Amino acid sequence: MTTPLAVFASDPKATVPIGLDCWEEAINPKMKQAFGWGSGMNGDAKQVCAAQRGPKGIDGFIEFIKFCVTNCGLNGALTEPKVMFLIGAIDDAYVRFNPS
């Protein structure tokens, strides 16, 4: 099963050219694709709940964001609301409903 975060599975070194505005050209379009922002879905938590660990899940997402912060000067304030949405959706899906 492909998770919404699989759009971040590509190697950012190969997909984010030097000098590119990481937010406008790389992160924001991928977040819109993954979570549906701007398409009427407006961050459907059910879709986000499919996020899993691994390169096609949360680990790939984190590595992509980390690359853009470290190498492109991406401002964390731009990604914070969307990252907080993702954390909340994961919390709702895996912590509150599946206490272990």
Residue pairs with C-beta under 8 A, 6 or more apart in sequence:
1 50
2 56
3 50
3 51
3 52
3 56
3 57
4 33
4 34
4 35
4 47
4 48
4 50
4 51
5 34
5 51
5 52
5 56
5 57
5 58
5 60
5 61
6 56
6 57
6 60
7 30
7 33
7 34
8 30
8 34
8 60
8 61
8 63
8 64
8 65
9 55
9 56
9 60
10 64
12 26
12 63
12 64
12 67
12 68
12 71
13 67
15 26
16 22
16 25
16 26
16 67
16 68
16 71
16 72
20 26
20 72
21 72
22 68
22 72
22 73
22 74
23 68
23 74
23 75
23 78
23 79
26 64
26 68
26 72
27 64
27 65
27 68
27 74
27 78
27 79
28 78
30 64
31 37
31 82
32 38
32 39
34 48
35 41
35 43
35 44
35 47
35 48
35 82
35 85
35 86
36 42
36 43
36 44
36 47
37 43
37 82
41 47
43 82
43 85
43 89
45 88
45 89
45 92
45 93
48 85
48 86
48 89
48 90
48 93
49 89
49 90
49 92
49 93
49 94
51 57
51 58
51 61
51 86
51 89
51 90
52 58
53 59
54 60
55 63
58 86
58 90
61 86
65 74
65 79
65 83
68 74
69 76
